[in-house]
């Protein structure tokens, strides 16, 4: 059984349902500082989980989010890429490709487990969680397309944001 088969077919329990308030997560950023998700109340939060730094699909996804960063910021949206890689790995990845999205480390897999992101061999499935400005789970996207998902998320926020 291949990794792709396992990611698509292995069910995982999720502690949140759509509309549930999300607890505060404290995660380490690529620069070694930590962030708390509660500090972003009042903004949309995109938490995109990806398998590994510096792989083709993960690079494409991070580059696409980076290219759209101004549009996301205009919509009061913060974007965080998350996996189990170290802050040092994230920093090298960002520098190599001039990425301007924040990358977070979840080495203890707290958010990964809570949002039912599947992992195998240290690799996360490619899933995205969208949290609305009230701090509630808005949408969960599983097995996303690295190039198309950032555009889809942006369009969703555009159509669901207050004018």
C-alpha positions, 0 to 999 in steps of 0.5 A: 500500500503506497503513501498516497493510498494511505492518505486518501483512505485512512479515516482520522477523528477530528475534534472540530466540526464546522462552526466550532471555536478553535482552541489556541495553538502555540507553534514555532515559526521559521524564525524561531519565535512562536505564534498563538492562533488566538492573536489573529482573531478578527482575521481569516486564518489559512492553515495549510498543512504540507508534506515536506519542505523543498519538494516539488508540490510543496514548493509550488503551493508555497510559491502560489500562496506567496504570489497571492499574499497581497490579495490575502492581506487585503482581505485581512487573512494570515497564511501559515504553512505547517508540517513537522519540519524544523524551523531551520528547515523552514528557514532554508526553504523560505530563503531558497525560493524567496517565500513570504509566507510564514512556516510553522513547526508542529513537531509534537503534532498537536494541531496536526492531530486536532485537525485530522491531518494524516501523517506517515513517516513524518510527512503530513497529508496536503490539507488546508483548514480555514478559520474565520475571523470569529475563530471558528472552523469555516472549512476543511479541504483534504488532499488539495491541489498545490497550485489550485488550492491557494486560488480556491481559498482566496476566492472563498474568502472573497465571497465570504468576507464582509464588504 
